[in-house]
Amino acid sequence: MVFESEICGTVGPSAATRLGQAQLGARIQRQYTQRKSFVCCGHRIHAVVALRGWDAMTSLADKGSVPTQNLFQGSWTQVSCPCCMSDRVEPLVVIRLSDKVQPVTKSWLISLIEGSQRHGGAALLAHPGEDECGDVIVVSAPRCTLLKATEDLGLCKKYCNGDMVAFSYQDRSNFSNVDNMQEFLTLAERQYIVKNELDSLQAQKKQKIPGVTEATVLEAWGNVCQKLAKARVIKDIFPLHDQEKLKELGKNWYSRKQIWGQPLDAIQSYFGDTVAFYFSFLDFYTWALVPPALLGLALTFLVPGMVMKKQAEEGMMGDDDGPSVSGHMVQAVFSMLWSTLFMEFWKRRSSALSHNWGTLQLAERFAEPRPGFHGTLGINPVTGRLEPLFPEWKSQLRVGLVSVPVVGLFMGLVVLGMTGFYYGEALAQSFHQDSASWFSRVLLYLPSIVHIVYTNMLGNMHSTVALQLTEWENHREESSFQNHHTTKVLMFTFFNNFAVLFHIAFYKQDILLLRKRLASLLIVTQLVNQCTEVLVPFIVDCFLKATQRKQKEDDPEVDKLIAQSLPPFPGLFSEYIELLVQFGYLSLFSCVYPLTAVFLLINNVMEIRGDAYKICKLFRKPFSAPVSNLGVWQTAFEVLGFVSVMSNCWLLLLSPRVQEFCLEGRISSKNILLFAILVEHVLILFKMVLAFMIPDEPDWVRIKREQMEFQSMQALGQRKL
């Protein structure tokens, strides 16, 4: 059978060809070799492809992927590049179509997926599933597409001498394991490349989508997948699990008996850099809580005991049962130093992980437009290509004139809710003092319950509005979109979580109430989080969806693929927010309640296991983009570290025992204020000097990075010659 094409890359058979393959399936399965004629890179070549039967060509059971003895018998896209020919095709991503999709629409989409990039295709491999008229398209990627995308993403890979070097497609033969994509690229990287190529599909000209009765028109250079999703042709796109690798990862992760250490390299290989950096930060942060937890225990159970004994002998017992003056000072200074050292040493660890995972040079690459970006077609002055253009000043104008006022409005609603809470609490207390009944005692909890419901509803509303506002701002790059969205959520979350605490501390100046409020937040909030994040999803997973998960060996392979379509992973946004709020409690207010670190340490030890279980068992496998650090979250933690200096200084000044100490020493209020300002500035200066003295990168990472930059300059010079 002769197969000819004039397109270099991947070539997909037509629907008629696939029908002929189905009719001749028995004869094809008996063929062990097949002579094909291709036109590759402008030259006609002849290749003998060893098939060993259709099932052998695509069976991946020995690699732990989806077993596909029936699903992948033939109909994979035929490759025209000799280096991409293989007797195995690894299914990576599933496109779930609407149940009512027409066969002509499915064939048209497959032709786009498998078409060459210079003709507007994605240069991927596609399979229509067991049924030509079904609602599933399985997608993989040939070797050349994976390698070219590796260079475009700026990933670093191991060179023949063992060093991590920015990958170059022209110099690909000198990289280790370049002929084995399973070893050269991680599963997460291969799946992200497929998703990235699908998202990059753009219509070459204005056209109507075949088989879609509605007046759905693809504009020239419009995003294909986004348009099909809006037209409800595409229901979902998700990566496939490798069940054997997932089982092995779970055994070494959340099922292990040790409470320390995580298989970070295995997490990065399977789930990608985004997930791996989160769990690495969570692990680093958890064990960094040990020193402040030990100090908190000492200050709570040792220092107050000696002070109270001395006061009892002198008949000076008071209401403040917190740490002594020296204890307050030790805890405040330690919190400020700890937050600085923690972030600086995390930067060093982050840079080392980024080097080991090959993402050290990602920030230097020119980013492509994100899928949701739209604008007037024009020539990009940087790339020289025709693409949608949108002036950056318009985006900034929308941020300044609309987004900032809207976020401010939500903050005003937080203040309104806080005012209503205090007013309701005063009414409840007054009513209880007058009646002193069981009914009035129950009503004491009503203001808190109403306030919690109000803040949760306000948080959900703000999350929705923040996402819509960021979409409307129309940022070109995905990183800019994520930064603006995260900034909006961070500002509101910080205000929503800490406004009450700051109000109690600096307006009411009630340290006892602040300590009780912080203790209740730490205990109740952590219990609620553990129940909502782990217990409830586990019950739902065990009872409500158990019948949907039962599979038999003889079930259709498409059903096994669709069974992986679990609820989508909600992302790490809420997880980072939770860690940021924790870090704020510890760095801002721990001098008031030294046991803060103890509660956080206990919570985070369970949090690691809980989050690992959720991402492995309860949610769909997420796509994970290559990243080199925590991004805007790292900046947020650093900002909290600076705010902690001011917070701890003023909390120390407002402490009842410090005020009593100043009164006994007959120190005027003016001198106390001047001294507090002086100490604050000295500590901020010391914090900045300490951060400057600790390099953000270890020496070996800096040397490796400079070597990569030097090699890139040399390669550029050789190309010019």
C-alpha positions as CSV (number, residue, x, y, z in Angstrom):
1,M,0.0,0.0,0.0
2,V,1.6,3.3,-1.1
3,F,1.0,6.4,1.0
4,E,2.1,9.7,-0.5
5,S,2.1,13.2,0.9
6,E,3.6,16.6,0.1
7,I,3.6,17.8,3.7
8,C,6.6,17.3,5.9
9,G,5.7,16.4,9.5
10,T,2.6,14.3,10.2
11,V,0.0,13.1,7.7
12,G,-3.4,11.9,8.6
13,P,-5.5,9.5,6.6
14,S,-8.9,10.7,5.4
15,A,-12.1,9.3,6.7
16,A,-12.4,7.1,3.6
17,T,-8.9,5.8,4.2
18,R,-9.7,4.9,7.8
19,L,-12.9,3.1,6.6
20,G,-10.8,1.1,4.2
21,Q,-8.4,0.3,7.0
22,A,-11.3,-1.0,9.1
23,Q,-12.6,-3.2,6.2
24,L,-9.1,-4.5,5.5
25,G,-8.2,-4.9,9.2
26,A,-7.9,-8.7,9.1
27,R,-5.5,-8.5,6.2
28,I,-3.5,-5.7,7.7
29,Q,-3.0,-7.5,11.0
30,R,-1.4,-10.4,9.1
31,Q,1.1,-8.0,7.5
32,Y,4.4,-7.7,9.4
33,T,6.0,-5.2,7.1
34,Q,4.7,-2.5,4.9
35,R,6.4,-0.5,2.2
36,K,5.4,3.2,2.2
37,S,6.4,6.1,0.0
38,F,6.7,9.5,1.6
39,V,7.9,13.0,0.6
40,C,9.9,14.3,3.6
41,C,11.7,17.7,3.5
42,G,11.2,17.9,-0.2
43,H,12.7,14.5,-1.1
44,R,10.8,11.3,-1.9
45,I,11.9,8.4,0.3
46,H,10.9,4.8,0.7
47,A,10.8,3.2,4.1
48,V,9.9,-0.3,5.4
49,V,8.0,0.0,8.6
50,A,8.1,-3.0,10.9
51,L,4.5,-3.3,12.2
52,R,4.6,-6.7,14.0
53,G,0.8,-6.4,13.9
54,W,-1.3,-3.4,14.6
55,D,-1.5,-4.1,18.3
56,A,2.2,-4.4,18.7
57,M,2.6,-1.0,17.1
58,T,0.8,0.8,19.8
59,S,0.6,-1.4,22.8
60,L,1.9,0.3,25.9
61,A,1.0,-2.2,28.5
62,D,4.6,-2.9,29.3
63,K,5.2,0.7,30.0
64,G,2.3,1.1,32.4
65,S,0.2,3.3,30.2
66,V,-3.4,2.7,29.2
67,P,-3.7,-0.9,27.8
68,T,-4.8,-0.6,24.3
69,Q,-5.1,-3.9,22.5
70,N,-8.5,-2.9,20.9
71,L,-8.5,0.9,20.9
72,F,-5.2,1.4,19.0
73,Q,-5.5,-1.1,16.3
74,G,-4.6,1.1,13.3
75,S,-5.8,4.6,12.5
76,W,-3.0,6.5,14.2
77,T,-1.7,9.4,12.2
78,Q,1.1,8.2,9.8
79,V,4.3,10.1,10.2
80,S,6.4,11.1,7.1
81,C,9.6,11.9,9.0
82,P,11.9,8.8,9.2
83,C,13.2,9.7,12.7
84,C,9.7,9.8,14.1
85,M,8.7,6.3,12.9
86,S,8.2,4.0,15.8
87,D,6.5,0.7,16.5
88,R,4.9,2.2,19.6
89,V,2.7,5.3,20.0
90,E,2.1,6.6,23.5
91,P,-1.4,8.1,24.1
92,L,-0.9,11.3,26.1
93,V,-4.0,13.4,26.0
94,V,-7.7,12.8,25.4
95,I,-10.1,15.3,23.7
96,R,-13.6,14.7,24.9
97,L,-16.2,15.8,22.3
98,S,-19.9,16.5,22.5
99,D,-22.1,13.5,22.3
100,K,-23.9,15.1,19.3
101,V,-20.7,15.9,17.4
102,Q,-20.9,15.1,13.7
103,P,-18.4,12.7,12.1
104,V,-17.4,15.4,9.6
105,T,-16.6,17.8,12.5
106,K,-14.5,15.1,14.2
107,S,-12.6,14.4,10.9
108,W,-12.0,18.1,10.3
109,L,-10.6,18.5,13.9
110,I,-8.3,15.4,13.4
111,S,-7.0,16.9,10.2
112,L,-6.1,20.1,12.0
113,I,-4.4,18.2,14.8
114,E,-2.3,16.0,12.5
115,G,-1.5,18.7,9.9
116,S,1.9,20.3,9.6
117,Q,2.6,23.5,11.5
118,R,3.4,25.5,8.4
119,H,-0.1,24.7,7.1
120,G,-1.8,25.6,10.3
121,G,-1.8,22.2,12.0
122,A,-0.4,21.1,15.3
123,A,1.9,18.3,13.9
124,L,0.6,15.8,16.4
125,L,-0.6,12.2,16.2
126,A,-4.3,11.6,16.5
127,H,-6.5,8.5,16.9
128,P,-10.3,8.6,16.5
129,G,-10.9,5.9,19.2
130,E,-12.7,2.7,18.7
131,D,-15.6,4.4,16.8
132,E,-15.1,6.8,13.9
133,C,-18.3,8.5,15.1
134,G,-17.4,8.4,18.8
135,D,-16.8,11.4,21.1
136,V,-13.1,10.7,21.9
137,I,-9.9,11.7,20.1
138,V,-6.7,10.4,21.6
139,V,-3.6,12.6,20.9
140,S,0.1,11.8,21.0
141,A,3.2,13.6,19.6
142,P,6.0,12.5,17.3
143,R,9.6,12.8,18.2
144,C,10.4,15.9,16.1
145,T,7.4,17.9,17.5
146,L,8.5,17.0,21.0
147,L,12.1,18.1,20.4
148,K,11.2,21.3,18.7
149,A,8.8,22.2,21.5
150,T,11.6,21.5,24.0
151,E,13.8,24.1,22.4
152,D,10.9,26.6,22.1
153,L,10.1,26.2,25.8
154,G,13.8,26.8,26.7
155,L,14.1,23.6,28.7
156,C,17.6,22.4,29.7
157,K,18.5,18.8,29.2
158,K,21.5,16.6,30.1
159,Y,24.3,17.0,27.5
160,C,26.7,14.1,26.6
161,N,29.2,15.4,29.2
162,G,26.6,15.2,31.9
163,D,25.9,19.0,32.3
164,M,22.5,20.5,32.0
165,V,22.5,22.6,28.8
166,A,19.7,24.6,27.1
167,F,18.4,22.2,24.4
168,S,19.1,22.9,20.8
169,Y,17.3,21.0,18.0
170,Q,20.2,21.4,15.7
171,D,22.6,19.9,18.3
172,R,20.1,17.2,19.4
173,S,22.4,14.3,18.7
174,N,24.8,15.4,21.5
175,F,22.1,15.2,24.2
176,S,21.6,12.1,26.4
177,N,18.6,9.8,25.7
178,V,17.5,12.0,22.8
179,D,16.3,8.9,20.9
180,N,14.1,7.8,23.8
181,M,11.3,10.3,24.5
182,Q,10.2,8.5,27.7
183,E,13.7,9.1,29.2
184,F,14.5,12.5,27.5
185,L,11.2,14.2,28.5
186,T,9.1,13.6,31.6
187,L,5.5,12.5,31.2
188,A,4.3,15.9,32.4
189,E,6.5,17.6,29.9
190,R,5.3,15.5,27.0
191,Q,1.6,16.0,27.9
192,Y,2.1,19.8,28.4
193,I,3.7,20.0,24.9
194,V,0.7,18.3,23.4
195,K,-1.6,20.7,25.2
196,N,0.5,23.7,24.2
197,E,0.4,22.7,20.6
198,L,-3.4,22.2,20.7
199,D,-3.8,25.6,22.3
200,S,-1.7,27.1,19.6
201,L,-4.0,25.9,16.8
202,Q,-5.2,29.0,14.8
203,A,-7.4,29.3,11.8
204,Q,-5.5,30.3,8.7
205,K,-8.5,32.0,7.2
206,K,-12.1,32.8,8.1
207,Q,-14.2,29.6,7.8
208,K,-17.3,27.8,9.1
209,I,-16.8,24.8,11.3
210,P,-18.0,21.7,9.3
211,G,-20.9,19.9,10.7
212,V,-21.9,22.6,13.2
213,T,-25.4,23.8,12.4
214,E,-25.1,27.0,14.5
215,A,-23.7,30.1,13.0
216,T,-20.3,29.5,14.4
217,V,-17.5,31.0,12.3
218,L,-13.8,30.8,12.9
219,E,-12.2,34.1,12.4
220,A,-8.8,34.3,10.7
221,W,-6.1,33.6,13.3
222,G,-8.7,32.8,15.8
223,N,-7.9,30.1,18.4
224,V,-9.5,26.8,17.3
225,C,-9.8,25.0,20.6
226,Q,-11.2,28.0,22.4
227,K,-13.8,28.5,19.7
228,L,-14.8,24.8,19.7
229,A,-15.1,24.9,23.4
230,K,-17.5,27.9,23.3
231,A,-19.5,26.1,20.5
232,R,-19.7,23.1,22.8
233,V,-18.0,20.9,20.3
234,I,-15.1,20.1,22.7
235,K,-16.2,19.2,26.2
236,D,-12.9,18.7,27.8
237,I,-9.2,18.1,27.2
238,F,-7.2,16.2,29.9
239,P,-4.0,14.2,30.2
240,L,-4.0,10.5,30.8
241,H,-2.7,8.8,33.9
242,D,-0.1,6.1,33.8
243,Q,-1.6,3.8,36.4
244,E,1.5,1.8,37.2
245,K,3.6,5.0,37.7
246,L,0.8,6.6,39.7
247,K,0.6,3.5,42.0
248,E,4.4,3.5,42.6
249,L,4.4,7.2,43.2
250,G,1.6,6.9,45.8
251,K,3.4,4.1,47.5
252,N,6.5,6.3,48.0
253,W,4.6,9.4,48.8
254,Y,1.4,9.5,50.8
255,S,1.4,5.8,51.8
256,R,4.9,5.7,53.4
257,K,5.3,5.6,57.1
258,Q,8.0,8.2,57.4
259,I,6.8,11.7,58.1
260,W,9.8,13.4,56.5
261,G,11.1,13.5,52.9
262,Q,9.1,13.5,49.7
263,P,10.0,12.0,46.3
264,L,10.3,15.4,44.6
265,D,11.9,14.2,41.5
266,A,9.2,11.6,40.9
267,I,6.5,14.2,41.6
268,Q,8.2,16.5,39.1
269,S,8.4,13.8,36.5
270,Y,4.8,12.7,36.8
271,F,2.9,15.9,37.7
272,G,5.2,18.6,36.5
273,D,7.1,21.6,37.9
274,T,4.1,23.6,39.2
275,V,3.0,20.7,41.5
276,A,6.6,19.8,42.4
277,F,7.5,23.3,43.4
278,Y,4.4,23.5,45.6
279,F,5.2,20.3,47.5
280,S,8.8,21.2,47.7
281,F,7.9,24.6,49.3
282,L,5.4,22.9,51.6
283,D,8.0,20.4,52.7
284,F,10.6,23.1,53.3
285,Y,8.2,25.4,55.1
286,T,6.9,22.6,57.3
287,W,10.3,21.6,58.6
288,A,11.3,25.3,58.9
289,L,8.6,25.5,61.5
290,V,10.5,23.3,63.9
291,P,12.7,26.0,65.4
292,P,9.9,28.5,66.1
293,A,7.7,25.7,67.4
294,L,10.4,24.7,70.0
295,L,10.8,28.4,71.0
296,G,7.1,28.8,71.3
297,L,6.9,25.8,73.6
298,A,9.8,27.1,75.7
299,L,8.3,30.6,76.1
300,T,4.8,29.2,76.9
301,F,5.7,26.5,79.4
302,L,9.0,27.6,80.8
303,V,9.4,31.4,80.9
304,P,5.8,32.2,82.1
305,G,6.2,29.6,84.9
306,M,9.2,31.4,86.3
307,V,7.6,34.8,86.0
308,M,4.3,33.7,87.5
309,K,6.2,32.1,90.5
310,K,8.0,35.3,91.1
311,Q,4.8,37.4,90.8
312,A,3.0,35.1,93.2
313,E,5.6,35.5,95.8
314,E,5.3,39.3,95.5
315,G,1.5,39.3,95.2
316,M,1.4,40.8,91.8
317,M,-0.6,38.2,89.8
318,G,-2.4,39.8,86.8
319,D,-4.7,38.8,84.0
320,D,-2.1,38.6,81.3
321,D,-0.9,35.0,81.3
322,G,1.3,35.4,78.2
323,P,5.0,35.6,77.9
324,S,7.0,38.0,80.0
325,V,8.7,41.2,78.6
326,S,11.8,39.3,77.7
327,G,9.7,36.5,76.1
328,H,7.8,39.0,74.0
329,M,11.1,40.5,72.8
330,V,12.7,37.1,72.0
331,Q,9.7,35.9,70.1
332,A,9.3,39.2,68.1
333,V,13.0,39.4,67.1
334,F,13.2,35.7,66.4
335,S,10.1,35.9,64.1
336,M,11.6,38.7,62.1
337,L,14.9,36.9,61.7
338,W,13.3,33.6,61.0
339,S,11.1,35.0,58.2
340,T,14.2,36.5,56.5
341,L,16.3,33.4,56.7
342,F,13.4,31.1,55.7
343,M,12.8,33.0,52.4
344,E,16.5,33.4,51.6
345,F,17.3,29.7,52.1
346,W,14.2,28.8,50.1
347,K,15.5,30.9,47.2
348,R,18.7,28.9,47.2
349,R,16.8,25.6,47.3
350,S,14.4,26.8,44.6
351,S,17.3,27.7,42.2
352,A,18.9,24.3,42.8
353,L,15.6,22.5,42.0
354,S,15.2,24.7,38.9
355,H,18.6,23.7,37.7
356,N,18.1,20.0,38.3
357,W,14.7,20.0,36.6
358,G,15.9,22.0,33.6
359,T,13.9,25.1,34.0
360,L,16.6,27.6,35.0
361,Q,16.4,29.6,31.7
362,L,12.7,29.7,31.1
363,A,12.3,33.4,32.0
364,E,14.7,34.4,29.2
365,R,12.4,33.0,26.5
366,F,9.9,35.1,24.4
367,A,6.4,34.1,25.4
368,E,3.8,33.3,22.8
369,P,0.2,34.8,23.1
370,R,-2.0,32.9,25.5
371,P,-5.1,31.2,24.1
372,G,-7.6,33.8,25.4
373,F,-5.7,36.8,24.0
374,H,-7.5,38.7,21.3
375,G,-7.0,41.9,19.3
376,T,-6.6,43.4,15.9
377,L,-4.6,41.4,13.4
378,G,-1.2,42.9,12.7
379,I,2.5,42.2,12.4
380,N,4.3,41.6,15.7
381,P,7.3,43.9,15.8
382,V,9.3,41.3,17.8
383,T,8.5,38.1,15.8
384,G,7.5,39.6,12.5
385,R,4.5,37.3,12.4
386,L,0.9,38.1,11.8
387,E,-1.0,37.7,15.1
388,P,-3.6,39.6,17.2
389,L,-2.2,42.8,18.7
390,F,-3.6,44.8,21.7
391,P,-1.9,47.9,23.0
392,E,-0.4,47.4,26.5
393,W,-1.5,50.8,27.6
394,K,-5.1,49.8,27.1
395,S,-4.6,46.8,29.4
396,Q,-3.0,49.1,32.0
397,L,-5.8,51.6,31.6
398,R,-8.4,48.9,32.3
399,V,-6.4,47.8,35.4
400,G,-6.2,51.3,36.8
401,L,-9.7,52.6,36.0
402,V,-11.8,49.4,36.6
403,S,-9.9,46.6,38.3
404,V,-8.4,48.6,41.1
405,P,-11.7,50.3,42.1
406,V,-13.6,47.0,42.0
407,V,-11.0,45.4,44.3
408,G,-11.3,48.4,46.6
409,L,-15.1,48.0,46.6
410,F,-14.7,44.4,47.8
411,M,-12.4,45.6,50.5
412,G,-15.0,48.1,51.6
413,L,-17.5,45.3,51.8
414,V,-15.0,43.5,54.1
415,V,-15.0,46.6,56.4
416,L,-18.7,46.7,56.3
417,G,-19.0,43.1,57.3
418,M,-16.5,43.6,60.1
419,T,-18.5,46.6,61.4
420,G,-21.7,44.6,61.3
421,F,-20.0,41.8,63.2
422,Y,-18.9,44.0,66.0
423,Y,-22.3,45.6,66.1
424,G,-24.1,42.2,66.2
425,E,-21.7,40.9,68.9
426,A,-22.4,44.0,71.1
427,L,-26.2,43.4,70.7
428,A,-25.8,39.7,71.5
429,Q,-23.7,40.5,74.6
430,S,-26.2,43.1,75.8
431,F,-29.1,40.7,75.3
432,H,-27.4,37.9,77.1
433,Q,-26.6,40.2,80.1
434,D,-30.2,41.2,80.4
435,S,-31.8,37.8,80.0
436,A,-29.1,35.3,80.9
437,S,-31.0,32.4,79.4
438,W,-29.9,29.4,77.3
439,F,-31.5,31.1,74.3
440,S,-29.3,34.2,74.7
441,R,-26.3,32.0,75.2
442,V,-26.9,30.4,71.8
443,L,-27.4,33.8,70.2
444,L,-23.8,34.7,71.3
445,Y,-22.6,32.5,68.4
446,L,-24.9,34.0,65.8
447,P,-22.7,37.0,64.9
448,S,-19.7,34.8,64.3
449,I,-21.6,32.3,62.2
450,V,-23.2,35.1,60.1
451,H,-19.8,36.8,59.7
452,I,-18.1,33.6,58.6
453,V,-20.9,32.9,56.0
454,Y,-20.6,36.5,54.8
455,T,-16.9,36.4,54.4
456,N,-17.0,33.1,52.6
457,M,-19.7,34.3,50.2
458,L,-17.7,37.5,49.6
459,G,-14.5,35.5,48.9
460,N,-16.3,33.3,46.3
461,M,-17.8,36.4,44.7
462,H,-14.4,38.1,44.6
463,S,-12.7,35.0,43.1
464,T,-15.2,34.9,40.2
465,V,-15.1,38.7,39.6
466,A,-11.2,38.7,39.8
467,L,-11.0,36.1,37.1
468,Q,-13.5,37.9,34.8
469,L,-11.7,41.2,35.3
470,T,-8.3,39.6,34.4
471,E,-9.8,38.1,31.3
472,W,-11.2,41.5,30.3
473,E,-7.9,43.2,30.8
474,N,-6.6,41.0,27.9
475,H,-3.0,40.3,28.8
476,R,-0.9,38.8,26.0
477,E,1.3,36.5,28.1
478,E,0.1,33.7,30.4
479,S,2.6,34.8,33.0
480,S,1.2,38.3,33.0
481,F,-2.4,37.0,33.2
482,Q,-1.5,34.8,36.2
483,N,0.4,37.6,38.0
484,H,-2.5,40.1,37.7
485,H,-5.1,37.5,38.8
486,T,-3.0,36.3,41.7
487,T,-2.3,39.9,42.8
488,K,-6.1,40.7,42.9
489,V,-6.8,37.6,45.0
490,L,-3.8,38.2,47.3
491,M,-4.8,41.7,48.1
492,F,-8.4,40.8,49.0
493,T,-7.4,37.6,50.9
494,F,-4.8,39.5,53.0
495,F,-7.4,42.1,53.9
496,N,-10.1,39.6,54.5
497,N,-8.0,37.4,56.8
498,F,-6.0,40.0,58.7
499,A,-8.2,43.1,58.9
500,V,-10.0,41.9,62.0
501,L,-6.7,41.0,63.7
502,F,-5.1,44.3,62.9
503,H,-8.2,46.1,64.1
504,I,-8.2,44.3,67.4
505,A,-4.4,44.9,67.8
506,F,-4.0,48.5,66.8
507,Y,-7.4,50.1,67.2
508,K,-8.9,48.3,70.1
509,Q,-5.4,47.5,71.5
510,D,-6.8,44.5,73.2
511,I,-3.9,42.0,73.3
512,L,-5.9,39.4,75.3
513,L,-8.7,39.4,72.7
514,L,-6.1,39.2,69.9
515,R,-4.5,36.2,71.5
516,K,-7.9,34.4,72.0
517,R,-9.0,35.3,68.4
518,L,-5.7,34.0,67.0
519,A,-5.9,30.8,69.0
520,S,-9.5,30.1,67.8
521,L,-8.5,30.8,64.2
522,L,-5.6,28.4,64.4
523,I,-7.6,25.6,66.0
524,V,-11.0,25.9,64.3
525,T,-9.7,26.9,60.9
526,Q,-7.2,24.0,60.7
527,L,-9.9,21.5,61.7
528,V,-12.4,22.8,59.2
529,N,-9.7,22.8,56.4
530,Q,-8.7,19.2,57.1
531,C,-12.4,18.1,57.0
532,T,-13.3,20.0,53.9
533,E,-10.1,19.3,52.0
534,V,-9.6,15.6,52.9
535,L,-12.4,14.0,54.7
536,V,-15.3,15.2,52.6
537,P,-13.6,14.4,49.2
538,F,-12.6,11.0,50.6
539,I,-16.2,10.1,51.6
540,V,-17.4,11.3,48.2
541,D,-14.7,9.2,46.5
542,C,-15.6,6.1,48.5
543,F,-19.4,6.1,48.4
544,L,-20.9,8.3,45.8
545,K,-18.6,7.5,42.9
546,A,-17.6,3.9,43.7
547,T,-20.1,2.5,41.2
548,Q,-18.7,4.7,38.4
549,R,-15.1,3.6,39.0
550,K,-15.7,-0.2,38.7
551,Q,-14.1,-1.5,35.5
552,K,-13.8,-4.9,34.0
553,E,-11.0,-6.2,31.9
554,D,-13.3,-6.6,28.9
555,D,-14.7,-3.1,29.1
556,P,-14.2,-0.9,26.0
557,E,-10.9,1.0,26.1
558,V,-12.8,4.3,25.4
559,D,-14.7,3.7,28.7
560,K,-11.4,3.3,30.5
561,L,-10.2,6.5,29.1
562,I,-13.4,8.4,30.0
563,A,-13.2,6.9,33.5
564,Q,-10.1,9.0,34.0
565,S,-12.3,12.1,33.5
566,L,-12.6,12.8,37.2
567,P,-13.5,16.2,38.6
568,P,-10.9,18.7,37.4
569,F,-8.1,19.6,39.7
570,P,-9.0,22.9,41.3
571,G,-5.4,24.1,41.1
572,L,-3.0,25.2,43.8
573,F,-4.4,28.7,44.3
574,S,-6.3,27.9,47.5
575,E,-3.3,25.9,48.8
576,Y,-0.9,28.8,48.4
577,I,-3.5,31.1,49.9
578,E,-3.7,28.8,52.9
579,L,0.1,28.8,53.3
580,L,0.3,32.5,52.9
581,V,-2.3,33.1,55.7
582,Q,-0.4,30.6,57.9
583,F,2.8,32.5,57.3
584,G,1.0,35.7,58.1
585,Y,-0.3,34.4,61.4
586,L,3.2,33.2,62.3
587,S,5.3,36.2,61.2
588,L,2.9,39.0,62.1
589,F,1.3,37.8,65.4
590,S,3.3,35.0,66.9
591,C,4.8,37.2,69.6
592,V,1.3,37.5,71.0
593,Y,0.6,33.7,70.8
594,P,3.9,31.8,70.7
595,L,2.2,28.4,70.1
596,T,1.3,29.5,66.6
597,A,4.1,27.5,65.0
598,V,3.2,24.4,67.0
599,F,-0.3,24.3,65.6
600,L,1.0,25.1,62.1
601,L,3.6,22.3,62.2
602,I,1.0,19.7,63.3
603,N,-1.4,20.9,60.5
604,N,1.2,20.9,57.8
605,V,2.5,17.4,58.5
606,M,-1.0,16.1,57.8
607,E,-1.5,18.6,55.0
608,I,1.4,17.1,53.0
609,R,-0.2,13.6,53.0
610,G,-3.7,15.0,52.4
611,D,-2.7,17.1,49.4
612,A,-0.7,14.2,48.0
613,Y,-3.7,11.9,48.3
614,K,-6.1,14.4,46.7
615,I,-4.0,15.0,43.6
616,C,-3.3,11.3,43.1
617,K,-6.8,9.8,43.8
618,L,-9.6,12.4,43.9
619,F,-8.9,14.7,40.9
620,R,-8.0,14.5,37.3
621,K,-4.4,14.7,36.4
622,P,-3.6,18.4,35.7
623,F,-1.5,19.9,32.9
624,S,1.6,21.5,34.4
625,A,3.6,24.3,32.7
626,P,7.4,24.4,33.2
627,V,8.2,27.0,35.9
628,S,11.5,28.1,37.5
629,N,10.1,29.3,40.9
630,L,7.0,30.1,42.9
631,G,6.5,33.3,40.8
632,V,4.3,35.9,42.4
633,W,3.7,33.8,45.5
634,Q,7.4,34.2,46.4
635,T,7.0,37.9,46.2
636,A,3.9,37.8,48.5
637,F,5.8,35.8,51.2
638,E,8.7,38.3,51.0
639,V,6.3,41.3,51.4
640,L,4.7,39.6,54.5
641,G,8.3,39.3,55.9
642,F,8.8,43.0,55.7
643,V,5.4,43.8,57.1
644,S,6.2,41.5,60.1
645,V,8.9,43.8,61.2
646,M,6.5,46.7,61.7
647,S,3.8,44.4,63.2
648,N,6.0,42.8,65.8
649,C,7.5,46.1,66.9
650,W,4.1,47.7,67.5
651,L,2.6,44.6,69.1
652,L,5.6,44.5,71.4
653,L,4.9,48.2,72.3
654,L,1.2,47.5,73.0
655,S,1.9,44.5,75.2
656,P,0.5,45.1,78.7
657,R,3.7,44.0,80.4
658,V,5.8,46.2,78.2
659,Q,3.5,49.2,79.0
660,E,3.7,48.4,82.7
661,F,7.5,48.1,82.5
662,C,7.6,51.6,80.8
663,L,5.3,53.1,83.4
664,E,7.5,51.7,86.2
665,G,10.5,53.2,84.6
666,R,8.7,56.5,84.1
667,I,9.4,56.6,80.4
668,S,7.2,59.1,78.6
669,S,4.9,58.1,75.7
670,K,6.9,60.3,73.3
671,N,10.1,58.5,74.1
672,I,8.5,55.1,73.8
673,L,7.2,56.0,70.4
674,L,10.5,57.3,69.2
675,F,12.3,54.3,70.5
676,A,9.8,51.9,68.8
677,I,10.3,53.7,65.5
678,L,14.1,53.6,65.9
679,V,14.0,49.9,66.7
680,E,11.7,49.2,63.7
681,H,14.1,51.0,61.2
682,V,17.1,49.3,62.7
683,L,15.5,45.8,62.3
684,I,14.4,46.6,58.7
685,L,17.9,47.7,57.9
686,F,19.3,44.5,59.5
687,K,16.8,42.4,57.6
688,M,17.9,44.0,54.3
689,V,21.6,43.5,55.0
690,L,21.0,39.9,56.0
691,A,19.0,39.2,52.8
692,F,21.8,40.9,50.8
693,M,24.5,38.8,52.5
694,I,22.9,35.5,51.6
695,P,23.1,34.8,47.8
696,D,19.9,33.7,46.1
697,E,21.8,30.9,44.3
698,P,24.4,28.5,45.6
699,D,27.8,28.9,44.0
700,W,27.5,25.8,41.9
701,V,24.2,26.8,40.5
702,R,25.6,30.3,39.6
703,I,28.5,28.7,37.9
704,K,26.3,26.3,35.9
705,R,24.0,29.2,34.9
706,E,26.9,31.3,33.7
707,Q,28.3,28.4,31.8
708,M,25.0,27.9,30.0
709,E,24.9,31.6,29.2
710,F,28.5,31.5,27.8
711,Q,27.7,28.4,25.7
712,S,24.6,30.1,24.3
713,M,26.7,33.1,23.3
714,Q,29.2,30.8,21.6
715,A,26.5,28.9,19.7
716,L,25.1,32.2,18.6
717,G,28.5,33.4,17.3
718,Q,29.0,30.1,15.4
719,R,25.6,30.5,13.7
720,K,26.6,34.0,12.6
721,L,29.8,32.7,11.1
